[in-house]
Amino acid sequence: MGTDYLFDEQGWLNTARRLDSPNYDARPMGLSPDLLVIHNISLPPEQFGGSNIEQLFTNCLDPEAHPYFAEIVDLRVSSHLLIDREGKVIQFVSLNDRAWHAGISSWQGRESCNDYSIGIELEGSDAQKFTEAQYQTLVEATKAIQVSFPNISADRIVGHSDIAPGRKTDPGPLFDWDTFRKSLS
């Protein structure tokens, strides 16, 4: 791992564009992240580019810009990191804080995954492949996260579908788990 991807003591990635989301709060006392959750998101669905995801995570989404936005404008959600189609990273919430990315969730019998997880959104969808640039950035960011939070081992990296089965499907069937996991080792 190079020095391009490092998190400071406050939990901010040195190479990310920082865009603070109001949608976060403190983790429960004494809890440190030990789970990494990978998601996908596109706004409008199946469309990439633009600032719609940023607007959603900062409560600035224009409900009149697209019919779908009227359905989701009142959501209060965020993620720690977003990796766009070009592999660029935007960070919305410090890794030390609880982002609101998992919703109703459970992993290995533990409820409320937001309490103890870090969320990474990939700009994408279940129906389209992710880009090589996204995988490269995801691997580097994951390695940096594992340096800062060593309890996030390879077997503690999951998809949103793993912690909310039946409710969520992301990162989707086209996410290449095998290549991603091999790239981590």
Helices and strands as residue ranges (DSSP letters): E 17-18, E 24-26, E 35-41, H 52-57, H 67-72, E 81-83, E 89-91, E 97-99, E 106-107, E 110-111, G 113-116, E 117-123, H 132-148, G 154-156, E 157-159, H 160-163, H 177-184
